[in-house]
Amino acid sequence: MAEEKSAPALVWSKERHAPKRQVLSIERIVEVSIGIADAEGLDALSMRRVAGDLRSGTTSLYRYVAGRDELLELMIDTARAVAAPKPLTGNWRTDLADVARGQRAALLRHPWLGGVLATRPALGPNSLRQMDHALAAAGAVTEDITLASDVVSLVFDYVIGVVSRELAEQEAQRRTGMTEEQWRDSVSPYIHRIVESGAYPQFARRVVEAEDHGFDYSFEFGLACLLDGIGSRTCPPRGPERR
């Protein structure tokens, strides 16, 4: 019979290594790691790379963190601690909108963060604090904790999806060296031919007649629509007023 493997201990349940001669610190290791990920993405992050930037031996890092996965957990929680959430007002629309905007700001500040939050639960103290705050905000629209959890997940999924498009545009500009306006100029002759062909009338209307809104406007428009939908599904309709 094969021996059953035990799950690794969570980084949050471990006692931190604190050598008498404090050459490094966990805070400094995480700070440098976040800097690498922000500038170059998670593909550039490795224990060897972090050690090199710290001018330390890779072995020394393992005295503080067990490996890259554990380091990533610490990075996630530190990245989510930058801005404290706004105090709750008791108005669920206002509070959930503030939660969404705070999440967007964090994901734009750390482009790697959305990908890891979409694939793994974040269990650090800052992440738990933010989740508790979001659930409390959703609690103003429903006392059902299951429904409140679904509402929070929906808001977070919306933010991650929308921000991924914004980050993709930033990455395209970095990769090509062209701004969005320069890219549009480069494809303009082709788009004009498409419009003049008459083959795609609705697309032609979009090009000729529609306004181009920025990411801020699009985010707020989508968020308002999302909150409208949440309200229609969770808030009971008002009965006729008594006279």
DRENDO-1510 file (C-alpha; in Angstrom, 1 decimal, always signed):
<recs>
REC; n; res; u; v; w
REC; 1; MET; +0.0; +0.0; +0.0 .
REC; 2; ALA; +1.4; +3.4; -1.0 .
REC; 3; GLU; +2.1; +5.7; +1.9 .
REC; 4; GLU; -0.4; +8.6; +2.1 .
REC; 5; LYS; +1.2; +12.0; +1.8 .
REC; 6; SER; +0.3; +14.6; +4.4 .
REC; 7; ALA; -0.6; +18.1; +3.3 .
REC; 8; PRO; +2.2; +20.7; +3.8 .
REC; 9; ALA; +1.7; +23.1; +6.8 .
REC; 10; LEU; +0.3; +26.5; +6.0 .
REC; 11; VAL; +2.7; +29.3; +6.1 .
REC; 12; TRP; +0.4; +31.1; +8.5 .
REC; 13; SER; +0.6; +28.3; +11.1 .
REC; 14; LYS; +4.4; +28.2; +11.2 .
REC; 15; GLU; +6.6; +29.9; +13.7 .
REC; 16; ARG; +8.8; +32.3; +12.0 .
REC; 17; HIS; +12.6; +31.9; +11.9 .
REC; 18; ALA; +14.4; +34.6; +13.8 .
REC; 19; PRO; +18.1; +34.2; +13.8 .
REC; 20; LYS; +20.2; +36.0; +16.4 .
REC; 21; ARG; +22.2; +37.7; +13.7 .
REC; 22; GLN; +19.5; +39.3; +11.7 .
REC; 23; VAL; +21.0; +39.7; +8.3 .
REC; 24; LEU; +17.7; +39.3; +6.4 .
REC; 25; SER; +14.1; +39.7; +7.5 .
REC; 26; ILE; +11.0; +38.2; +6.1 .
REC; 27; GLU; +9.6; +41.7; +5.4 .
REC; 28; ARG; +12.7; +42.5; +3.3 .
REC; 29; ILE; +12.5; +39.2; +1.4 .
REC; 30; VAL; +8.8; +39.8; +0.6 .
REC; 31; GLU; +9.4; +43.4; -0.4 .
REC; 32; VAL; +12.1; +42.4; -2.9 .
REC; 33; SER; +10.0; +39.6; -4.3 .
REC; 34; ILE; +7.0; +41.9; -4.9 .
REC; 35; GLY; +9.3; +44.3; -6.7 .
REC; 36; ILE; +10.5; +41.6; -9.0 .
REC; 37; ALA; +6.9; +40.4; -9.7 .
REC; 38; ASP; +5.6; +43.9; -10.2 .
REC; 39; ALA; +8.3; +44.7; -12.7 .
REC; 40; GLU; +8.8; +41.4; -14.6 .
REC; 41; GLY; +5.9; +39.1; -13.7 .
REC; 42; LEU; +5.8; +35.9; -11.7 .
REC; 43; ASP; +7.8; +34.0; -14.3 .
REC; 44; ALA; +10.8; +36.0; -13.2 .
REC; 45; LEU; +10.4; +35.1; -9.5 .
REC; 46; SER; +12.6; +32.3; -8.1 .
REC; 47; MET; +14.4; +31.8; -4.9 .
REC; 48; ARG; +17.7; +32.2; -6.7 .
REC; 49; ARG; +16.6; +35.5; -8.3 .
REC; 50; VAL; +15.4; +36.9; -4.9 .
REC; 51; ALA; +18.6; +35.8; -3.2 .
REC; 52; GLY; +20.6; +37.5; -6.0 .
REC; 53; ASP; +18.7; +40.8; -5.6 .
REC; 54; LEU; +19.3; +40.6; -1.9 .
REC; 55; ARG; +22.9; +39.7; -2.4 .
REC; 56; SER; +22.4; +36.7; -0.2 .
REC; 57; GLY; +22.9; +33.0; -0.6 .
REC; 58; THR; +19.8; +31.0; -1.8 .
REC; 59; THR; +20.3; +28.7; +1.2 .
REC; 60; SER; +19.8; +31.6; +3.6 .
REC; 61; LEU; +16.4; +32.3; +2.1 .
REC; 62; TYR; +15.2; +28.8; +3.0 .
REC; 63; ARG; +15.7; +29.6; +6.7 .
REC; 64; TYR; +12.9; +32.1; +6.3 .
REC; 65; VAL; +10.6; +30.5; +3.7 .
REC; 66; ALA; +10.2; +26.9; +2.7 .
REC; 67; GLY; +10.0; +27.7; -1.0 .
REC; 68; ARG; +8.5; +29.8; -3.8 .
REC; 69; ASP; +4.9; +28.7; -3.0 .
REC; 70; GLU; +5.2; +29.8; +0.6 .
REC; 71; LEU; +6.9; +33.1; -0.5 .
REC; 72; LEU; +4.0; +33.7; -2.9 .
REC; 73; GLU; +1.5; +33.3; +0.0 .
REC; 74; LEU; +3.4; +36.0; +1.9 .
REC; 75; MET; +3.6; +38.3; -1.1 .
REC; 76; ILE; -0.2; +38.0; -1.7 .
REC; 77; ASP; -1.0; +39.0; +1.9 .
REC; 78; THR; +1.5; +41.9; +1.9 .
REC; 79; ALA; +0.1; +43.2; -1.4 .
REC; 80; ARG; -3.4; +43.2; +0.0 .
REC; 81; ALA; -2.4; +45.2; +3.1 .
REC; 82; VAL; -1.5; +48.4; +1.2 .
REC; 83; ALA; -4.8; +50.2; +1.8 .
REC; 84; ALA; -7.2; +49.6; +4.6 .
REC; 85; PRO; -10.8; +49.2; +3.4 .
REC; 86; LYS; -13.2; +52.2; +3.9 .
REC; 87; PRO; -15.5; +52.0; +7.0 .
REC; 88; LEU; -18.8; +50.4; +6.2 .
REC; 89; THR; -21.7; +52.9; +5.8 .
REC; 90; GLY; -24.5; +50.3; +6.0 .
REC; 91; ASN; -25.6; +51.0; +2.4 .
REC; 92; TRP; -24.8; +47.8; +0.6 .
REC; 93; ARG; -24.4; +49.4; -2.8 .
REC; 94; THR; -21.9; +52.0; -1.6 .
REC; 95; ASP; -20.0; +49.5; +0.5 .
REC; 96; LEU; -19.7; +46.8; -2.2 .
REC; 97; ALA; -18.7; +49.5; -4.8 .
REC; 98; ASP; -15.9; +50.6; -2.4 .
REC; 99; VAL; -14.8; +47.0; -2.0 .
REC; 100; ALA; -14.7; +46.6; -5.8 .
REC; 101; ARG; -12.7; +49.8; -6.3 .
REC; 102; GLY; -10.2; +48.8; -3.6 .
REC; 103; GLN; -9.8; +45.4; -5.2 .
REC; 104; ARG; -9.2; +47.1; -8.6 .
REC; 105; ALA; -6.6; +49.4; -7.3 .
REC; 106; ALA; -4.7; +46.5; -5.7 .
REC; 107; LEU; -4.8; +44.5; -8.9 .
REC; 108; LEU; -3.6; +47.4; -11.0 .
REC; 109; ARG; -0.8; +48.1; -8.5 .
REC; 110; HIS; +0.4; +44.5; -8.6 .
REC; 111; PRO; -0.4; +43.0; -12.1 .
REC; 112; TRP; +0.5; +39.5; -11.0 .
REC; 113; LEU; -2.0; +39.5; -8.1 .
REC; 114; GLY; -5.2; +38.8; -10.0 .
REC; 115; GLY; -4.0; +35.6; -11.6 .
REC; 116; VAL; -3.1; +34.0; -8.2 .
REC; 117; LEU; -6.2; +35.2; -6.5 .
REC; 118; ALA; -8.3; +33.6; -9.2 .
REC; 119; THR; -6.7; +30.2; -8.7 .
REC; 120; ARG; -6.1; +29.8; -4.9 .
REC; 121; PRO; -7.7; +30.9; -1.7 .
REC; 122; ALA; -5.8; +33.6; +0.1 .
REC; 123; LEU; -5.7; +32.8; +3.9 .
REC; 124; GLY; -3.3; +35.4; +5.3 .
REC; 125; PRO; -4.5; +37.8; +7.9 .
REC; 126; ASN; -4.8; +40.8; +5.6 .
REC; 127; SER; -6.7; +38.7; +3.0 .
REC; 128; LEU; -9.0; +37.3; +5.7 .
REC; 129; ARG; -9.6; +40.8; +7.0 .
REC; 130; GLN; -10.6; +42.0; +3.5 .
REC; 131; MET; -12.9; +39.0; +3.0 .
REC; 132; ASP; -14.6; +39.6; +6.3 .
REC; 133; HIS; -15.1; +43.2; +5.4 .
REC; 134; ALA; -16.6; +42.3; +2.0 .
REC; 135; LEU; -18.9; +39.8; +3.6 .
REC; 136; ALA; -20.0; +42.4; +6.1 .
REC; 137; ALA; -20.8; +44.7; +3.3 .
REC; 138; ALA; -22.8; +42.0; +1.5 .
REC; 139; GLY; -24.6; +41.3; +4.8 .
REC; 140; ALA; -26.5; +44.5; +4.4 .
REC; 141; VAL; -28.3; +43.1; +1.4 .
REC; 142; THR; -28.9; +39.6; +2.8 .
REC; 143; GLU; -28.6; +37.8; +6.1 .
REC; 144; ASP; -28.0; +34.5; +4.2 .
REC; 145; ILE; -24.3; +33.9; +4.5 .
REC; 146; THR; -24.3; +31.6; +1.5 .
REC; 147; LEU; -25.9; +34.3; -0.7 .
REC; 148; ALA; -23.6; +36.9; +0.8 .
REC; 149; SER; -20.6; +34.7; -0.2 .
REC; 150; ASP; -22.0; +34.3; -3.7 .
REC; 151; VAL; -22.4; +38.1; -4.0 .
REC; 152; VAL; -18.8; +38.8; -2.8 .
REC; 153; SER; -17.5; +36.1; -5.2 .
REC; 154; LEU; -19.4; +37.7; -8.1 .
REC; 155; VAL; -18.0; +41.2; -7.3 .
REC; 156; PHE; -14.4; +39.8; -7.0 .
REC; 157; ASP; -14.8; +37.8; -10.3 .
REC; 158; TYR; -16.1; +41.0; -12.0 .
REC; 159; VAL; -13.1; +43.0; -10.9 .
REC; 160; ILE; -10.6; +40.4; -11.8 .
REC; 161; GLY; -12.1; +40.0; -15.3 .
REC; 162; VAL; -12.3; +43.7; -16.0 .
REC; 163; VAL; -8.8; +44.5; -14.7 .
REC; 164; SER; -7.3; +41.6; -16.8 .
REC; 165; ARG; -8.4; +43.5; -19.9 .
REC; 166; GLU; -6.9; +46.7; -18.6 .
REC; 167; LEU; -3.6; +45.0; -17.8 .
REC; 168; ALA; -3.6; +43.2; -21.2 .
REC; 169; GLU; -3.7; +46.7; -22.8 .
REC; 170; GLN; -0.7; +47.8; -20.7 .
REC; 171; GLU; +1.2; +44.6; -21.6 .
REC; 172; ALA; +0.4; +45.1; -25.3 .
REC; 173; GLN; +1.8; +48.7; -25.1 .
REC; 174; ARG; +4.9; +47.4; -23.3 .
REC; 175; ARG; +5.4; +44.5; -25.8 .
REC; 176; THR; +4.9; +46.6; -29.0 .
REC; 177; GLY; +6.1; +50.0; -27.8 .
REC; 178; MET; +2.9; +51.5; -29.3 .
REC; 179; THR; +0.2; +53.4; -27.4 .
REC; 180; GLU; -3.4; +52.5; -28.1 .
REC; 181; GLU; -3.7; +55.7; -30.2 .
REC; 182; GLN; -0.7; +54.6; -32.2 .
REC; 183; TRP; -2.1; +51.1; -32.7 .
REC; 184; ARG; -5.4; +52.6; -33.9 .
REC; 185; ASP; -3.5; +54.8; -36.4 .
REC; 186; SER; -1.7; +51.7; -37.7 .
REC; 187; VAL; -4.9; +49.7; -38.4 .
REC; 188; SER; -6.9; +52.7; -39.5 .
REC; 189; PRO; -6.6; +52.1; -43.3 .
REC; 190; TYR; -7.8; +48.5; -42.8 .
REC; 191; ILE; -10.7; +49.6; -40.6 .
REC; 192; HIS; -11.8; +52.1; -43.2 .
REC; 193; ARG; -11.9; +49.5; -45.9 .
REC; 194; ILE; -14.1; +47.3; -43.6 .
REC; 195; VAL; -16.5; +50.1; -42.9 .
REC; 196; GLU; -16.8; +51.1; -46.6 .
REC; 197; SER; -17.4; +47.5; -47.6 .
REC; 198; GLY; -20.8; +47.5; -45.9 .
REC; 199; ALA; -20.3; +43.9; -44.9 .
REC; 200; TYR; -20.5; +44.6; -41.2 .
REC; 201; PRO; -23.1; +47.4; -40.6 .
REC; 202; GLN; -23.2; +47.3; -36.8 .
REC; 203; PHE; -19.5; +47.2; -36.5 .
REC; 204; ALA; -19.4; +50.2; -38.9 .
REC; 205; ARG; -21.8; +52.1; -36.6 .
REC; 206; ARG; -19.6; +51.3; -33.7 .
REC; 207; VAL; -16.6; +52.7; -35.4 .
REC; 208; VAL; -18.3; +55.8; -36.8 .
REC; 209; GLU; -20.9; +56.7; -34.2 .
REC; 210; ALA; -20.0; +55.3; -30.8 .
REC; 211; GLU; -18.0; +57.1; -28.2 .
REC; 212; ASP; -14.8; +55.5; -26.9 .
REC; 213; HIS; -14.9; +55.3; -23.1 .
REC; 214; GLY; -11.8; +54.8; -21.0 .
REC; 215; PHE; -11.3; +52.0; -18.5 .
REC; 216; ASP; -12.5; +54.1; -15.5 .
REC; 217; TYR; -15.8; +54.7; -17.1 .
REC; 218; SER; -16.2; +51.2; -18.3 .
REC; 219; PHE; -15.4; +49.8; -14.9 .
REC; 220; GLU; -18.0; +52.0; -13.2 .
REC; 221; PHE; -20.6; +51.3; -15.8 .
REC; 222; GLY; -20.2; +47.6; -15.5 .
REC; 223; LEU; -20.1; +47.8; -11.7 .
REC; 224; ALA; -23.4; +49.7; -11.6 .
REC; 225; CYS; -25.0; +47.1; -13.9 .
REC; 226; LEU; -23.7; +44.3; -11.6 .
REC; 227; LEU; -25.0; +46.0; -8.5 .
REC; 228; ASP; -28.4; +46.5; -10.2 .
REC; 229; GLY; -28.5; +42.8; -10.9 .
REC; 230; ILE; -27.6; +41.9; -7.3 .
REC; 231; GLY; -30.3; +44.2; -6.0 .
REC; 232; SER; -32.9; +42.8; -8.3 .
REC; 233; ARG; -32.1; +39.2; -7.2 .
REC; 234; THR; -31.7; +39.8; -3.5 .
REC; 235; CYS; -33.8; +42.7; -2.4 .
REC; 236; PRO; -37.5; +41.9; -2.1 .
REC; 237; PRO; -39.8; +44.1; -4.1 .
REC; 238; ARG; -41.6; +46.8; -2.1 .
REC; 239; GLY; -45.4; +46.3; -1.6 .
REC; 240; PRO; -47.9; +49.1; -2.3 .
REC; 241; GLU; -47.6; +51.9; +0.1 .
REC; 242; ARG; -50.5; +52.2; +2.6 .
REC; 243; ARG; -52.4; +55.5; +2.7 .
</recs>
